[in-house]
Amino acid sequence: MPKPQNIDAPIVMVDHASLTRFSEDSAYKSECPICPNGVLLIYRENGVLQRHDRCVSCGQQVFYLDEAINGEPLAPFKRTPDSSEIS
């Protein structure tokens, strides 16, 4: 299996609210802002929405800046990516 094209690319900082929803059935799944066929599913850890996510198609990593998605709070900021990690 080939390595996803954006797996090592710098992190993209985004507001989830500004992304296009992947389908009308989900307030969470979004289209990848980088590749035309990608999907961001929103990672959960212990039921809590996480700020880091990765496109299932191209591997692009994103960091959500929103405070909440669909009324659900995101995990607190543990560490904001530094300038060497973001594009």
Backbone hydrogen bonds, N-H to C=O, Kabsch-Sander energy under -0.5 kcal/mol:
donor,donor_aa,acceptor,acceptor_aa,energy
6,N,58,C,-2.7
7,I,4,P,-1.5
9,A,6,N,-1.3
11,I,85,E,-4.7
12,V,61,Q,-2.1
13,M,11,I,-0.5
14,V,12,V,-0.5
14,V,63,F,-2.5
16,H,14,V,-0.6
18,S,15,D,-1.6
19,L,15,D,-0.5
19,L,16,H,-1.6
22,F,29,K,-2.0
23,S,29,K,-0.5
26,S,23,S,-1.1
30,S,40,L,-2.3
31,E,20,T,-3.1
32,C,38,G,-1.7
38,G,35,C,-0.6
40,L,30,S,-3.0
41,L,39,V,-0.5
45,E,48,V,-2.3
48,V,45,E,-1.8
49,L,73,P,-0.6
50,Q,43,Y,-2.8
53,D,62,V,-2.3
55,C,60,Q,-2.6
56,V,39,V,-2.3
59,G,55,C,-1.0
62,V,53,D,-2.6
63,F,12,V,-2.3
64,Y,51,R,-3.0
65,L,14,V,-2.6
69,I,72,E,-2.8
72,E,69,I,-2.2
74,L,67,E,-2.1
75,A,49,L,-2.7
85,E,82,D,-2.3
86,I,82,D,-0.8
87,S,11,I,-2.1
